[in-house]
């Protein structure tokens, strides 16, 4: 088994008789340098397992300039991202069981970050392949302003998915939103599952109407699909097509709604906006 040495954010893997730098040029260490005797756990350390704070037979890793650690979590068939100073991580590749699908890994052994293309390059060992997975991000917006309008108590019409204008008979407003929208994670892979939550910013806030649609960065194409974890919302077919959004089922005031968004089977470069 290769041993991994981390120094000054660089990673070096001794290969037989020579030290071969895979990430950057070697920085000289003073001959009289002294290493601390006690180490600090920066990832895992919570016994073997597949939780977000656990690893199972971790193998290769990469440390970026922000001290984020990317770990090839071999026996969990996934790549984990551990932000500096945090105790939990998130899955950035794989994590869908072992397999040969584009959204799966099979005992990955190493990972690096290609900054030029904003992607991960993964040695997918038992699939006998090297995978490139682009970082795809979610950008979440929610805008709500107080105004008395006529509304659709059983949900927004599907024709509003394109413009995101509810056609309540009044003009739109710009203001500080009183509500927040959150995701279970903010980077996604193909065929990924992400829980979306819209909640009030303060206990006194309530909302009755909502329309959420996921679009590409151009704002022209609706992406992914939705399923429900909350009876307060329903899925709508936008303009009668296979593109989907979610909206409310009644005019009852509520402080939070949740739904699950599934990313497309093919993930391109760029980001997705959910609003």
N, C-alpha and C positions, 0 to 999 in steps of 0.2 A: 504494500500500500504506500502511495506517495504521501510525504508529509508536506504540509502547507505552512509557509512562513509569511506573516504579515508584518510589514514595516512601512511607516509613513504612507499609509493608504495604498501601498503596492503589494501585489501578491506574487510570490515566486514558488515554483515547484521544482525541487531538485530532481533531475532526470539522469539517473546513472551517475556518471562522473562529473557532470557540470551543472551549475545552477543556471537554469534557463528562465529568463523573465518573459512571462506571457502577457503582462499588462503594461509594463513601462520599464524604462531603463533602471538599472540597479543604483540605489543611492548608497554611497560609501558610509559605513558605520565606523566610528572612531575605534581604534584597537583597544582603547581603555574603557569603552562603553560598558556599563553594567546594567543588566536587566533586572527589573523587579521580580521578586521571587513568587509573588502571589498574583494570579490572573483574575480577570473579571469576566463573567459569563455575559456575552453580548447577544446570544441567540439560543433558544431552547433551554436546557437545564431543568426541565420539568418532567423528567422521566420519558421513556419511550411512549409515543402516541401520535395521533393525527389531529390533535387540537391545534388552534392557531397559536398557542404558546408552546408547542411541542415539536420535536423532530424525530425521525426514525431513520437511523443510519445515514446521517448527513455526510456528503462527500465533498464536492468542490464548492467554492464560494468566490464571491467578488465583492469588493468594498469600493464604493464610489467616492467622489469628492466631498459629499455631505455625510460620510461615514455610515451610509445605509449599506447593510449587508444583505447580499442575495445568496441564498443557500440552495444547492441542489439536494433536496430532501428525498434521497434516493428511494427508500422503501415506501414512502407515501406517494411516489410518482408525481412530484410537483416541485415547483420553484417557489421559495418563500422570500418575502421582502421584510427585513427587520429594520425599522427606522432607528436611528441612534437614540439611545436613552429610553426606548419603549420596552414593554414586557411582552407584548403580543405582536403578531405579524399579520400579513395578508398574503393570500395565494396570488401570484402574478402569472403563473403558467401551469398547466396541468391541473391536478387536483380533481380530476374526473374519473378516477380509477385507472388502472393500468390498461393500456391499449395502444393501437396504432392510428387512431383518428387524429385529425388536425388539432383537436382540442385536448389530446391526451399525451402522456409521456409513459415510458416503460423503463424504470430504473435510471433516471437521468444522473449523470456523473459529474458534470461541470457546467458552469454558466459564466458568461461575461456580458457586460453592457457595452453595446456599440453606440457611442454618443452621436456619431455622425448621422445615424439613421434613427436614433431614439428607439432602439430595439434590444431584445435579449437574443443571444446566440447560445444554444443549449446542445450539449452532447447527450443525445437521447440513446443511451447505451444499448439496451436490448431491442430497440427498434432499428438499430444500425443506421442511424441518420443523425444529421445535425439540423436542428430547427432554428429558424429565425421567427421571433414573435415580436410584433410591434407593440409599443406602449400605446394603448388606446384609453382615452380618459373621458370621464363623464363630467360635464359642466351643468350645474343645476341652478335653475332660476325659478322663483315664484314671486309674483307681483300681486298684491291685494291692496285695494284702497276702499275706504268707506264711501259709499254712494248708494242712494236708494234707486233701484232699477227694477224693471220687470225681468223675471228670471224664468228658467226652465226647471221646474221642480224635479222632474224625472231625469235630468241630465242634459248636457250640451248636445246640440244636433251635430251629426257627423260632418256636415258641411263646414264647420268651423275649424276642423283639424288643420287645414292649410294656412289660414290667416291667423289662427289663435285669437280671433276677435269674436266674442260671444254674441254679438248682434242684439244687445239688450235695449237698443233704442237710445243709447247715450254714447258720448265720445269717451275715449280711453283717458286715463290719468297717469301721470308720473308721480311716484311718491315713495317713501320709505316703506318696504313691506313689513307687515305685522306677523308674517308667517315664515317658516323656514322649511326647506326641503333637504332631505338627507338621504344618503345611499349607504348600503352595507359595505361597499368599497367603491373606490373612485378610479380604478383601472380595471379593464375587463379584457377577456379573451373571447374567441369565438365560442358560441353556444354556452355562454356564461349565464349565471343566475344571480341577480342583484335585487335586494329588497329596497324599495323606495318608500320613504316615509315623509308625509307632509304633516306638520304639527304647528300649533300656535306658538308664538314667541313668548307670550305671557299667559297666565292662567285665565285672564279675563277675555281673551280673544276667542271667537267662534267663527266658523265659516260655513256657508251652506252650499256654494257651488264650486266645482273644480273641474279642470280639464288638463290632463297631462299627456304629452306626446313626446316621443324621442325622435330627434332629427339629426342629420349629419351637419357638419359645420357650415355648409352652404345654406341650411335652412329649407332646402327644397325637397329632400327625400326623407320619408318617415322610415325609421329603422326598428328592427326587433319586434317582439310581441309581448303581450302582458297576460298574467293570470292573477287571480284575486285571492287575497288572504283576509279580506275585509268586506262584509256585506254592505257597507256604506257606499261602495263604488261598483261600477260595472265596466266591461270592455265594450268599446264601440268600434265599428268598422268605418274608417274614414272615407267618406265619399263613395261608399259601397265597394271599396277595394279591399285587398288583403292587408292593407296597412292599418295599424290599430293605435288607439289611445284609450284612456280611462276617464270616466266622469262619474258624478254623484248619482245615486239612485233615488234620492228624496231631498226635500228642502229642510230636513232636520239640521239644526245647528250641531256642529261637531268640532272637537279640538284636535283630532288627528285622524288620518287615514293611512292605510298601507296597501301596497300592491307589489307584485314581483315582475320585474322586467327581464326578458331573455334576449341576450345580444344575438346579432345575426350569425349564421353559420360561417360566413366569410367576413373577417375583420380587416378593414383597410386602415391605412395610416390616417391620423387625425383624431378628432374628438367627436363625441356625441353630446348634444345638448338636450336635456330633459326639462321641459318648462310647461 
